[in-house]
Amino acid sequence: MKKILNIVAMLLVVAAVVFAAGCAEKPEPAGNETPGDSEQVTPTNPEPPLETNETVIENNTAGNNTTQANETAETGHIVTEADNGTSISLKNGENFTLQLKENPTTGYSWQLNLSEGLSILSDNYVQDEAPEGNVGVGGTHSWIIKALSEGTQQVNGIYKQSWMNTTGTEDNFTLTVEVD
């Protein structure tokens, strides 16, 4: 009986050591979490994309006419808030970059609606540099959009909190894309 008690005591000691070793390890972040002692780095001055070739890995977002493939995107023409209500001309198969200011930390974001002849190749948000001690700064949301069909195409955007009803007082963005 004494032998069994010694074995049980030894197993308890081993279990305690294993448990303590597991608790003492520094946990690794799960998924896309940032470890607590690391610094987050944001770009100091995000530059608009140049007219270069870059590889775009697609994400398939329902309702956004997003292409699902790997392909090379030429960013081409850059469209900003200053182009609201205007038109641009593209050849079929050409791309343009839409860049709009956004502050998702407040819940506000651009919700785009594209006509069927346009497709979002990439969707990216870059936060502006936050002044010391400030949080919740905005940034720039960029989409690379490809012309897929000839004719008059539309990009319509509304800037609002997704959970709020549309009131008609929201900021809107409209662009007509003439595709040859």
Backbone as CSV, one residue per row, in Angstrom:
resi,resn,N_x,N_y,N_z,CA_x,CA_y,CA_z,C_x,C_y,C_z
1,MET,0.822,-1.172,0.000,0.000,0.000,0.000,0.878,1.253,0.000
2,LYS,1.992,1.222,0.755,2.891,2.345,0.827,3.519,2.621,-0.541
3,LYS,3.782,1.555,-1.270,4.367,1.666,-2.603,3.406,2.400,-3.545
4,ILE,2.124,2.090,-3.461,1.103,2.734,-4.310,0.992,4.219,-3.966
5,LEU,1.029,4.546,-2.653,0.970,5.950,-2.245,2.181,6.717,-2.759
6,ASN,3.350,6.098,-2.743,4.549,6.752,-3.271,4.416,7.005,-4.776
7,ILE,3.865,6.056,-5.504,3.678,6.210,-6.957,2.673,7.341,-7.239
8,VAL,1.559,7.363,-6.502,0.545,8.417,-6.681,1.155,9.779,-6.358
9,ALA,1.932,9.873,-5.290,2.570,11.138,-4.914,3.530,11.599,-5.994
10,MET,4.300,10.655,-6.562,5.242,11.007,-7.612,4.496,11.489,-8.870
11,LEU,3.405,10.817,-9.219,2.606,11.257,-10.378,2.040,12.647,-10.159
12,LEU,1.606,12.942,-8.928,1.090,14.284,-8.631,2.188,15.334,-8.770
13,VAL,3.386,15.023,-8.319,4.508,15.949,-8.447,4.828,16.188,-9.921
14,VAL,4.895,15.115,-10.713,5.165,15.243,-12.148,4.078,16.088,-12.813
15,ALA,2.816,15.817,-12.480,1.707,16.581,-13.062,1.810,18.050,-12.679
16,ALA,2.160,18.353,-11.445,2.301,19.743,-10.993,3.419,20.446,-11.748
17,VAL,4.552,19.756,-11.959,5.680,20.344,-12.689,5.288,20.623,-14.136
18,VAL,4.613,19.677,-14.778,4.175,19.867,-16.167,3.187,21.023,-16.247
19,PHE,2.246,21.089,-15.326,1.255,22.168,-15.308,1.936,23.517,-15.109
20,ALA,2.861,23.588,-14.161,3.561,24.842,-13.886,4.386,25.288,-15.089
21,ALA,5.028,24.351,-15.766,5.824,24.695,-16.951,4.928,25.243,-18.057
22,GLY,3.748,24.676,-18.207,2.813,25.164,-19.233,2.309,26.546,-18.913
23,CYS,2.095,26.855,-17.646,1.607,28.175,-17.240,2.688,29.234,-17.315
24,ALA,3.942,28.839,-17.218,5.032,29.804,-17.202,5.440,30.242,-18.591
25,GLU,5.063,29.487,-19.628,5.429,29.869,-20.981,4.660,31.097,-21.404
26,LYS,5.292,31.916,-22.238,4.641,33.089,-22.779,3.684,32.635,-23.876
27,PRO,2.406,33.021,-23.797,1.471,32.551,-24.818,1.750,33.203,-26.166
28,GLU,1.545,32.438,-27.217,1.687,32.967,-28.559,0.372,33.587,-28.969
29,PRO,0.394,34.716,-29.736,-0.862,35.310,-30.171,-1.589,34.393,-31.138
30,ALA,-2.888,34.394,-31.040,-3.708,33.569,-31.929,-4.091,34.376,-33.152
31,GLY,-4.038,33.764,-34.307,-4.510,34.415,-35.535,-3.764,35.694,-35.822
32,ASN,-4.512,36.808,-35.909,-3.909,38.083,-36.285,-3.731,39.004,-35.090
33,GLU,-3.709,38.469,-33.863,-3.500,39.301,-32.690,-2.043,39.720,-32.621
34,THR,-1.816,40.893,-32.020,-0.479,41.408,-31.845,-0.023,41.110,-30.431
35,PRO,1.175,40.563,-30.238,1.658,40.319,-28.885,1.687,41.621,-28.099
36,GLY,1.448,41.558,-26.811,1.335,42.747,-25.977,2.596,43.576,-25.896
37,ASP,3.778,42.979,-26.019,4.994,43.756,-25.860,5.602,44.176,-27.197
38,SER,4.890,44.003,-28.276,5.430,44.413,-29.572,4.870,45.777,-29.936
39,GLU,5.604,46.464,-30.776,5.142,47.765,-31.233,4.413,47.604,-32.548
40,GLN,3.301,48.337,-32.677,2.624,48.358,-33.963,3.205,49.513,-34.758
41,VAL,3.487,49.263,-36.011,4.073,50.281,-36.852,3.080,50.636,-37.931
42,THR,2.817,51.935,-38.062,1.960,52.393,-39.143,2.796,53.258,-40.064
43,PRO,2.472,53.274,-41.348,3.253,54.084,-42.274,3.164,55.559,-41.892
44,THR,4.274,56.288,-42.043,4.258,57.691,-41.674,3.484,58.524,-42.683
45,ASN,3.714,58.332,-43.924,2.993,59.051,-44.966,2.629,58.075,-46.061
46,PRO,1.411,57.519,-46.017,1.074,56.558,-47.061,1.141,57.216,-48.432
47,GLU,1.868,56.614,-49.309,2.005,57.117,-50.666,0.929,56.509,-51.550
48,PRO,0.354,57.288,-52.472,-0.578,56.662,-53.405,0.171,55.677,-54.284
49,PRO,-0.504,54.620,-54.722,0.181,53.635,-55.551,0.702,54.269,-56.842
50,LEU,1.874,53.848,-57.239,2.428,54.309,-58.498,1.907,53.436,-59.619
51,GLU,2.123,53.894,-60.829,1.671,53.105,-61.966,2.677,51.988,-62.207
52,THR,2.613,50.999,-61.356,3.520,49.855,-61.459,2.696,48.592,-61.448
53,ASN,3.353,47.511,-61.709,2.669,46.228,-61.628,2.858,45.684,-60.220
54,GLU,1.800,45.192,-59.624,1.899,44.541,-58.334,1.010,43.320,-58.352
55,THR,1.397,42.317,-57.594,0.584,41.114,-57.536,-0.517,41.328,-56.519
56,VAL,-1.728,41.030,-56.919,-2.883,41.221,-56.048,-3.465,39.858,-55.738
57,ILE,-3.600,39.559,-54.445,-4.269,38.331,-54.043,-5.691,38.716,-53.703
58,GLU,-6.607,38.122,-54.407,-7.999,38.506,-54.314,-8.654,37.989,-53.042
59,ASN,-9.667,38.712,-52.595,-10.544,38.174,-51.569,-11.951,38.261,-52.117
60,ASN,-12.705,37.217,-51.951,-14.029,37.161,-52.544,-15.051,37.667,-51.541
61,THR,-15.511,38.914,-51.735,-16.484,39.524,-50.845,-17.815,39.559,-51.568
62,ALA,-18.805,38.908,-51.013,-20.112,38.830,-51.666,-20.664,40.222,-51.902
63,GLY,-21.232,40.432,-53.059,-21.883,41.685,-53.383,-20.949,42.761,-53.897
64,ASN,-19.668,42.533,-53.943,-18.743,43.556,-54.392,-18.141,43.253,-55.753
65,ASN,-18.655,42.282,-56.468,-18.116,41.905,-57.769,-16.611,41.690,-57.684
66,THR,-16.146,41.010,-56.672,-14.721,40.810,-56.466,-14.241,39.601,-57.242
67,THR,-13.178,39.798,-58.020,-12.604,38.710,-58.782,-11.882,37.771,-57.839
68,GLN,-11.957,36.478,-58.091,-11.283,35.514,-57.229,-10.195,34.826,-58.038
69,ALA,-8.997,35.429,-58.003,-7.862,34.854,-58.724,-6.634,35.644,-58.344
70,ASN,-5.467,35.115,-58.687,-4.241,35.889,-58.553,-3.944,36.449,-59.931
71,GLU,-3.733,37.754,-59.977,-3.383,38.351,-61.257,-2.594,39.617,-60.996
72,THR,-1.983,40.147,-62.034,-1.218,41.367,-61.896,-2.131,42.545,-62.167
73,ALA,-2.092,43.520,-61.269,-2.951,44.689,-61.404,-2.104,45.914,-61.675
74,GLU,-2.415,46.622,-62.730,-1.808,47.908,-62.962,-2.735,48.928,-62.362
75,THR,-2.229,49.714,-61.415,-3.097,50.617,-60.685,-3.612,51.757,-61.556
76,GLY,-2.874,52.191,-62.545,-3.347,53.187,-63.497,-3.815,54.476,-62.858
77,HIS,-4.969,54.954,-63.285,-5.550,56.221,-62.866,-5.915,56.185,-61.376
78,ILE,-5.617,57.261,-60.624,-5.982,57.350,-59.214,-7.139,58.318,-59.063
79,VAL,-8.210,57.849,-58.409,-9.423,58.640,-58.195,-9.552,58.896,-56.699
80,THR,-9.863,60.159,-56.311,-10.011,60.530,-54.901,-11.341,61.253,-54.689
81,GLU,-11.568,61.732,-53.448,-12.783,62.491,-53.130,-12.960,63.678,-54.063
82,ALA,-11.855,64.244,-54.525,-11.917,65.404,-55.420,-12.598,65.063,-56.746
83,ASP,-12.655,63.771,-57.096,-13.262,63.336,-58.353,-14.735,62.964,-58.194
84,ASN,-15.309,63.206,-57.022,-16.715,62.879,-56.767,-17.610,63.565,-57.802
85,GLY,-18.508,62.802,-58.426,-19.457,63.342,-59.399,-18.901,63.490,-60.803
86,THR,-17.678,63.019,-61.038,-17.071,63.163,-62.362,-17.085,61.841,-63.112
87,SER,-16.483,61.858,-64.302,-16.370,60.661,-65.137,-14.904,60.424,-65.479
88,ILE,-14.570,59.153,-65.668,-13.259,58.802,-66.211,-13.489,57.847,-67.375
89,SER,-12.504,57.761,-68.259,-12.580,56.847,-69.395,-11.486,55.802,-69.270
90,LEU,-11.862,54.543,-69.511,-10.915,53.436,-69.473,-11.140,52.543,-70.676
91,LYS,-10.125,51.794,-71.027,-10.286,50.728,-72.009,-10.728,49.480,-71.259
92,ASN,-11.449,48.626,-71.928,-11.899,47.379,-71.318,-10.682,46.600,-70.828
93,GLY,-10.701,46.153,-69.584,-9.593,45.424,-68.992,-8.635,46.291,-68.200
94,GLU,-8.750,47.624,-68.302,-7.878,48.511,-67.537,-8.383,48.646,-66.099
95,ASN,-7.468,49.079,-65.221,-7.775,49.259,-63.802,-7.641,50.718,-63.409
96,PHE,-8.268,51.081,-62.302,-8.028,52.371,-61.667,-8.055,52.151,-60.165
97,THR,-7.458,53.093,-59.430,-7.428,53.015,-57.972,-8.334,54.091,-57.408
98,LEU,-9.241,53.681,-56.526,-10.120,54.603,-55.813,-9.593,54.739,-54.396
99,GLN,-9.300,55.984,-53.965,-8.794,56.234,-52.615,-9.723,57.221,-51.920
100,LEU,-10.319,56.794,-50.801,-11.238,57.642,-50.042,-10.811,57.661,-48.581
101,LYS,-10.873,58.851,-47.951,-10.579,58.980,-46.524,-11.652,58.257,-45.732
102,GLU,-11.233,57.618,-44.619,-12.160,56.809,-43.839,-11.657,56.745,-42.397
103,ASN,-12.578,56.593,-41.436,-12.189,56.409,-40.041,-13.008,55.281,-39.425
104,PRO,-12.629,54.032,-39.680,-13.400,52.900,-39.175,-13.385,52.775,-37.655
105,THR,-12.473,53.480,-36.960,-12.474,53.409,-35.496,-13.732,54.048,-34.915
106,THR,-14.415,54.872,-35.692,-15.678,55.480,-35.262,-16.876,54.674,-35.745
107,GLY,-16.604,53.613,-36.486,-17.680,52.807,-37.047,-18.063,53.235,-38.450
108,TYR,-17.527,54.347,-38.910,-17.845,54.833,-40.246,-16.920,54.205,-41.274
109,SER,-17.506,53.754,-42.379,-16.714,53.210,-43.477,-17.482,53.403,-44.774
110,TRP,-16.749,53.314,-45.861,-17.357,53.427,-47.186,-17.960,52.089,-47.573
111,GLN,-19.196,52.134,-48.002,-19.880,50.952,-48.523,-20.074,51.205,-50.015
112,LEU,-19.330,50.451,-50.835,-19.347,50.653,-52.285,-20.356,49.742,-52.957
113,ASN,-20.913,50.260,-54.037,-21.793,49.488,-54.900,-21.299,49.729,-56.327
114,LEU,-20.915,48.658,-57.019,-20.382,48.765,-58.377,-21.370,48.175,-59.367
115,SER,-21.425,48.770,-60.555,-22.224,48.140,-61.606,-21.533,46.842,-62.025
116,GLU,-22.269,45.979,-62.701,-21.756,44.638,-63.028,-20.530,44.637,-63.928
117,GLY,-20.266,45.715,-64.632,-19.116,45.779,-65.531,-17.822,46.170,-64.853
118,LEU,-17.828,46.278,-63.515,-16.633,46.613,-62.745,-16.397,45.543,-61.688
119,SER,-15.121,45.337,-61.337,-14.777,44.333,-60.336,-13.678,44.858,-59.425
120,ILE,-13.816,44.632,-58.115,-12.784,45.017,-57.158,-11.701,43.935,-57.155
121,LEU,-10.463,44.346,-57.483,-9.333,43.420,-57.473,-8.665,43.381,-56.106
122,SER,-8.602,44.525,-55.430,-8.024,44.549,-54.088,-8.709,45.621,-53.262
123,ASP,-8.671,45.420,-51.958,-9.369,46.257,-51.002,-8.420,46.427,-49.821
124,ASN,-7.934,47.662,-49.556,-6.908,47.860,-48.546,-7.165,49.143,-47.778
125,TYR,-6.938,49.106,-46.470,-7.058,50.293,-45.621,-5.713,50.540,-44.949
126,VAL,-5.248,51.815,-44.952,-4.006,52.196,-44.289,-4.328,53.336,-43.339
127,GLN,-4.047,53.112,-42.042,-4.305,54.137,-41.036,-3.233,55.213,-41.100
128,ASP,-3.634,56.486,-40.930,-2.677,57.578,-40.842,-1.869,57.425,-39.558
129,GLU,-0.705,58.080,-39.513,0.113,58.032,-38.306,-0.640,58.728,-37.177
130,ALA,-0.694,58.082,-36.017,-1.379,58.651,-34.859,-0.413,59.531,-34.073
131,PRO,-0.808,60.786,-33.807,0.038,61.620,-32.951,0.212,60.959,-31.578
132,GLU,1.313,61.272,-30.915,1.624,60.684,-29.610,0.431,60.771,-28.669
133,GLY,0.017,59.624,-28.133,-1.067,59.583,-27.154,-2.467,59.582,-27.760
134,ASN,-2.582,59.697,-29.065,-3.900,59.700,-29.702,-4.234,58.318,-30.243
135,VAL,-5.486,57.997,-30.199,-5.989,56.771,-30.806,-7.194,57.139,-31.648
136,GLY,-7.604,56.246,-32.511,-8.808,56.482,-33.296,-8.620,57.428,-34.463
137,VAL,-7.412,57.485,-35.003,-7.202,58.343,-36.164,-7.692,57.637,-37.422
138,GLY,-8.025,58.411,-38.421,-8.508,57.855,-39.686,-7.363,57.427,-40.579
139,GLY,-7.714,57.181,-41.825,-6.729,56.757,-42.799,-7.322,56.816,-44.190
140,THR,-6.778,56.015,-45.088,-7.219,55.982,-46.475,-7.582,54.564,-46.869
141,HIS,-8.773,54.419,-47.429,-9.233,53.127,-47.955,-8.985,53.157,-49.459
142,SER,-8.322,52.131,-49.972,-7.994,52.054,-51.402,-8.551,50.781,-52.006
143,TRP,-9.142,50.917,-53.172,-9.637,49.776,-53.935,-9.023,49.848,-55.319
144,ILE,-8.546,48.733,-55.841,-8.167,48.664,-57.256,-9.354,48.030,-57.958
145,ILE,-9.876,48.743,-58.953,-11.094,48.330,-59.650,-10.783,48.137,-61.125
146,LYS,-11.266,47.035,-61.663,-11.009,46.686,-63.062,-12.287,46.822,-63.883
147,ALA,-12.142,47.382,-65.080,-13.252,47.477,-66.029,-13.378,46.151,-66.764
148,LEU,-14.568,45.531,-66.669,-14.787,44.212,-67.268,-15.669,44.249,-68.511
149,SER,-16.498,45.286,-68.634,-17.450,45.351,-69.746,-17.494,46.755,-70.323
150,GLU,-17.635,46.828,-71.641,-17.748,48.124,-72.297,-19.069,48.779,-71.921
151,GLY,-19.086,50.109,-72.027,-20.298,50.862,-71.734,-20.110,51.764,-70.529
152,THR,-21.222,52.343,-70.080,-21.197,53.240,-68.930,-21.366,52.429,-67.654
153,GLN,-20.376,52.535,-66.778,-20.379,51.816,-65.501,-20.434,52.836,-64.368
154,GLN,-20.834,52.399,-63.180,-20.982,53.299,-62.030,-20.295,52.742,-60.795
155,VAL,-19.705,53.651,-60.023,-19.234,53.367,-58.674,-20.008,54.315,-57.766
156,ASN,-20.752,53.759,-56.828,-21.494,54.569,-55.857,-21.059,54.146,-54.470
157,GLY,-20.787,55.124,-53.624,-20.382,54.830,-52.260,-21.154,55.685,-51.280
158,ILE,-21.391,55.118,-50.108,-22.038,55.845,-49.024,-21.182,55.659,-47.778
159,TYR,-20.935,56.752,-47.055,-20.071,56.736,-45.882,-20.953,56.782,-44.648
160,LYS,-21.048,55.634,-43.969,-21.938,55.558,-42.815,-21.534,54.414,-41.909
161,GLN,-22.147,54.383,-40.744,-21.984,53.251,-39.844,-22.911,52.156,-40.335
162,SER,-22.392,50.952,-40.489,-23.140,49.871,-41.132,-24.430,49.520,-40.399
163,TRP,-24.496,49.725,-39.116,-25.682,49.347,-38.342,-26.751,50.443,-38.321
164,MET,-26.431,51.625,-38.873,-27.393,52.729,-38.876,-28.207,52.719,-40.166
165,ASN,-29.442,53.189,-40.068,-30.294,53.324,-41.249,-29.792,54.488,-42.099
166,THR,-30.007,54.394,-43.391,-29.641,55.474,-44.301,-30.661,56.593,-44.146
167,THR,-30.155,57.815,-43.914,-31.043,58.963,-43.683,-31.067,59.938,-44.850
168,GLY,-30.087,59.843,-45.741,-29.987,60.795,-46.841,-29.030,61.940,-46.531
169,THR,-28.530,61.993,-45.299,-27.583,63.052,-44.929,-26.134,62.553,-44.951
170,GLU,-25.934,61.294,-45.315,-24.592,60.708,-45.336,-23.778,61.301,-46.497
171,ASP,-22.456,61.199,-46.362,-21.576,61.565,-47.474,-21.703,60.481,-48.532
172,ASN,-21.731,60.906,-49.785,-21.842,59.985,-50.911,-20.693,60.225,-51.870
173,PHE,-20.356,59.179,-52.617,-19.352,59.295,-53.668,-19.923,58.639,-54.912
174,THR,-19.833,59.337,-56.046,-20.320,58.804,-57.305,-19.251,59.026,-58.388
175,LEU,-19.000,57.981,-59.157,-18.062,58.068,-60.272,-18.645,57.325,-61.450
176,THR,-18.658,57.954,-62.592,-19.068,57.295,-63.835,-17.814,56.851,-64.565
177,VAL,-17.810,55.604,-64.999,-16.657,55.038,-65.707,-17.112,54.663,-67.117
178,GLU,-16.592,55.378,-68.103,-16.888,55.082,-69.508,-15.841,54.096,-70.004
179,VAL,-16.286,52.891,-70.359,-15.368,51.827,-70.772,-15.492,51.627,-72.277
180,ASP,-14.352,51.758,-72.976,-14.313,51.559,-74.445,-13.876,50.158,-74.776
